[in-house]
Amino acid sequence: MPLPLLIAPSLLASNLLNIEQDIRACEAGGADLLHYDVMDGHFVPPITFGADFVTMMKGLTTLPIDVHLMVTNPDHQVELFADAGADWISVHAEVTPHLHRTLDRIKQRRCKSGVVLNPVTPLEYAFEAAESCDFILLMSVNPGYGGQAFIPSFLQRCERLRTWLDAQGLSHVEIEVDGGIKVENAKRVIEAGANILVSGSGVFGGNVAERINALRG
């Protein structure tokens, strides 16, 4: 049975001075998740949001909050963001030396757990961690700045991952994609096996409801 298609607007591209309005637009447009990028200025160049912002959002919406930890020491942040109200938490394989343990800690906090791979990180990292994951996030740009162009090689990586998961009896593990997702490439990404589309400027660069509907095809 195919996994449901989920649209996760990336709040990094929203109007942070009027974020409640943008969250309401996401709700009205049928978004499934709100994607929240946490960057530390070390693992990736920019510095973005903290846990207090998640607490604030939990008071504004019932949509699940998908926290993507782009930080050097994610183990130091899991409990902080879980306690703040995160519903999904993902950590990068590149900076998580005890990955299974970290994923288990996320699940112990009753959050969905995910591992993230940068565009050139071998898929084998995901293979080894898949049984501890609810979802696997494949970056389709190099993490950090918003507005980057989609890397086409993502499609082959995604197809390979989806095929492997299905063959291993792990069809329930979802594949999330983040980076350069727009109406023009959404169909190809879905056909490659991803079922969770993170989109920033692809959603907030125009009428939010229209763009969410267009991403669904």
Number of C-alpha atoms within 10 A of each C-alpha: 5 8 14 9 16 19 24 28 28 24 21 19 16 19 13 11 8 9 14 15 13 18 22 14 16 23 18 11 16 17 22 19 23 26 24 25 21 22 22 19 14 12 18 16 13 15 17 14 13 17 17 13 13 21 16 12 19 16 9 13 14 11 18 17 22 26 25 23 24 26 22 19 17 18 21 10 17 23 16 14 25 22 13 18 23 26 21 25 27 26 29 23 19 15 15 18 12 10 20 17 13 21 25 16 16 25 19 13 16 13 23 19 25 31 29 24 21 17 17 13 14 12 16 10 15 23 14 11 16 20 15 19 22 21 24 25 25 25 22 26 23 18 20 20 14 17 15 15 12 17 14 13 11 19 18 13 19 24 16 14 22 20 15 14 19 12 10 12 10 16 16 14 19 22 24 26 25 23 26 22 25 21 18 11 13 19 16 13 24 22 12 20 23 26 20 24 28 27 30 23 22 24 29 22 11 10 12 24 17 12 20 25 15 16 22 14 10
